[in-house]
């Protein structure tokens, strides 16, 4: 009985607890197309989505510069959809098809992260529009796809997972003119922060004589920030948010070439999150285990020597 108890306690200490959950979906993340076909249900039960999917860049896509890629989804009248998951993909291989495997960097997914898969918990319009901010590190033509998975509360396939994939959309990445003012290709915009925190921007540029930084609430009026230059870094401070919300900011770059305007970068303000490190949990469990056995050894009463001698005599008489 004691051995079983020790084994039970040992297992409970060594196995880390699951400390996160994604009710109603898997949550935003980096996901292959295969997830849309299988990880939300039995792939053999998939039904074909009738949603219409389109994708286009907003303006010229320069190498090393942020580019806004906008996805539009329509046709919701053909499905009774509560929530939807959207994939931005670089191929239809269902493995290794995340854009980061094909020369893209995901600077912003529009929801406070840098993921190629995002989820909408509700649909409140006939056309759903969503944008990613990408950066290409290669010149030439690249393909992008948009994929969706969702449910349907009506029809003969009610309760089944629905999956859809678009045609290939060709994106041409252009070489950037040598003297064109631009953002440093290594710049990574902030995507999230905690409520109550202001955000100090340090935007590094190349060949820019002047930079104007603006911010707004999504699709709202734009406000210009006070911007100062510190060498090649243009500094400004985004105001803090008092509630869970999203603001957007962009930079207008002036120089010898035509004026350049970056996409609107999304910055999400949220409550502090608790994250668990599995390695730390495992080490903590091992420490608990060592402590447990240490306590067992301390409280265990050693057998008296005369009792051991008595047992020996009884066994040999």
N, C-alpha and C positions, 0 to 999 in steps of 0.2 A: 504493500500500500504506500509506504514511504517513497519507494522508488518511483512509483507512478506519479506521486505528487511532485517530486523533484523534477521529473521529466516534463510535466505539464507546466510548471513554473518556468523552466528553462526555455521551452518553446514560446511561451507568451512573452518572454523578455527578448528573445532573438528575432522574432517576427515583427517588423515595423508596422505600425498602424497606418491605415489608409487615411490621410489627413486632408484630402481634397475631393471634391465631387463636382460633377457637371450635370445637374438635373436638366432633362430635356435635350441633351446633346452631349457631344464630347468636349465642347468648348473650343475657342479659337486656337489655332496651332499650325504647325507645318505638317501638312498631310498630303500623301500621294492620292491619285485618283482612285486607287483601290479602296480607300476608306469610304468613299461615296458608294461603292458597290457592295461593301461587305460589313464594315465595322459598325453600321447602324442597324443591322438586321441580316437575315439570311440572304446571301447574294442570289440564290436560286429563286427567291420570291420577288426580286426587283420588278417593278413596273416602269415603263418608259414615260418620262416626264414630257408634257406637251408645252412647257414654257419656252418662250423665244429668248435666245441669248445673243447679245451683241457686245463687242469690245472695240474700243478705239483710243488712241493716244490723244491728248489735248495739246496739239502743236508738234513742232519738230522734236525728235528724240536725238539729243546730242550725246556722244560718248562721254561718260564720266559725270553727267549732269542729271539732276532729278527730273523725272518725267512722270506726268500723271497719266495713269491708265484707267479709263472709266468703263465700267461694266453696266449694262442695262438689261434688266430682266422684265419681261412682260408676258401676258397671256394667263394671268392669274384667274381669269374667269373660267378657265377649263379645269381648275383644281380648287378644292376647299383647303387652303394651306394656312396652317397656324404659324409655323416657323420654317425657316429654310437655311441650309448651309450652302455657301458659295466657295468654289475652288478657283484659284488662278493657277494655271498649269502651263508648262513649257512643252509638253508632249502628251500623248495618250497611251504611254507605255504601262501605266498603272504602277510603275516602280521607277524611282529616280526622275520623276516628272515635275518636281518642285522647281520654280524658276531659278532658284539659287544654284541649281546644278547645270544651268545653261547660260552662265555669264551675267546673270542679273543679281543685283542686291535689292532686297526689299527694305526700303527706308521707312515706310509707314503702311500699315494696313487700314488706317482710318479709324481704328478702334483701340488705340493705345498700345499697339504691338507691332511686330515685324513678321507677320504670318501670311501664308498664302491661302489659308482657309479661315473664314469667319462665319459667324452664325447671327441671324436675325431672329429674335424671339417672337416678333409679330410683323405683319405686313399691313401697312395702313394706306397704301396707294396702289393705283393700277399698274404703275411702272416703278420698279425698284432700281435705284441708281446707286452704285457704290464705286469708290475710287481707291486705287493703290498708288503709292509713290515708289517707282522703281528707278534703278540706275544701272545702265549697261556698261560693261567694261570691254566690249568688243564692237568693232565696226562691221556693219553688214546687215543682212536680213535675218530676223528671228521670228519664230512662231510662238504665239500665245493662244491659249484656249481658256474658256470659262466652262465650268461644270457645276451642276447643282444636285442636291439631294433633298428630299422633303417627304412629307406624308400627305395623305388625302383622307378627309373624313367622310367622303361620299363616293358613290359609284361602286362598280363591281369589284374594284381593287382596293376598297377602303381598308385601311390598316396596314397595307403593304408599303415598303419603302419605294420611293420613286427616284429615278436617277436619269440625268440628262447631261449631254456633252455637246459643246458647240462645234462648228467648223473651225478650221485653222485661220487665225487672223495674223497676217504678215505685218511685222513692225520693222521698219528700216532705221537702223542706228547710223547717224551721220557723223563724220569727223567734225570736230569743232574748229572754227577759224582761230588762228594763233593769237590774235590780239583781241578776241571777243571777251568782254568781261564775263566772269563766271565764278561759281562757287568752287572752292577747293574740292577736288574729287574724293578726298578722304573724309569730308565732313559728314557726321552722322547727326541728324536732327533728333532732339528729345521727343519721345512719343508718349510718356506718361509721367505723372507726378502725384504727390499726395495733396489732399485738400488742405488749403491754407498756405501752401508753398508758392512763392513767386518763382519765376524761372529766368535765370540770367542767360542770355544768348551771347555766344561769341562766334560770329559767322565769319569764317576765313574765306577770302575771295582772291581772285587773280585778275589783274588788269582792270579793276573797278576804281573809278575816281570818286564815286559817291554811292551810298547805299541807303535806301529808305526801307524801314521794316514796319509792316502793318499787321494788325491783329483784328479778329472779329469773332463773334459767335457764328456758328455755321449758317451761311447764307445771309448773315446780317450786315449791318453797316460796318465799314472798315475804319479803324482808328490808327493814326500814325504814332509810332513810339519815338521817344527821344533816343537818337542813335549817335554814338561817339566812336571815333576810329582809334584803335590802339595797334599800331603797325598795320598788318594785313587783316586784323580782326576787327569786325564791326560789332560793337556791344550795344545791347538793349535789354530791357527787363520786361517780361510778360507778367501782367498782374495775377495775383493769386485768385483762386476760385473758392467760394464758401460752401459749395455743394458739389456733389458728383455731376460733372459736366464736361463738355468738350469745347475748346476754343481752337481757332485756326490762325496761323500766321504765315506771312510770305515776305520775300525781299524783292525790291526793285533795284536792279543794278544799272548804273550809268557809267559810260566810259567812251572809248573811241568808236566802238561799234554801235549797232542799234540797241536800244534799251532792252534789257532782259528781265523778265519777271518769273520768279520761281513758282511752282505750284503752291497751293495752300497746304501747309503741313498741319496735321491734326495733333493736338496735345490733350490727352485725357487726364482729368483730375478725379481721383478715386480715394476711398478710404484705405488706410494702410492694410496690406494683406499679410497674412501669415503663411510663410513658405517653409516646407520641411525638406531638409537635406537628408536623403536616404543614408548616405555614408555616416553622417552625424548620428542618426538614429541607431544605426547598427553599432557604432562605437559606444553609444550610451547604453545599449542593451548588453553589450559585453561587460561594461563596467558594472551594471546591475548584477550580472551573473557572478562576477568575481566577488562582489560585495556579499551576495547571498551565500556563496559557499564559504566565504570568510566567517560570516556570522554562524553558519552551521558548525564550523570547526571550533569556534570560540565557546559556543554553548554546549557542545557535546561533552558529556562527562566521561573522563577516562576510567577504564576499569581498574579497580584497586589491585595491587600486586598480589596480596594474599588471596584475593578471589581468583586470580589467574593460577596461582599455585594449587589452590583447592580443586579447580577444574582439571588441572593436570593430573593430580593424584587420583581423582575419580575415573579419569579415562584409562589409567594404567593399573588400576587395582582390579 
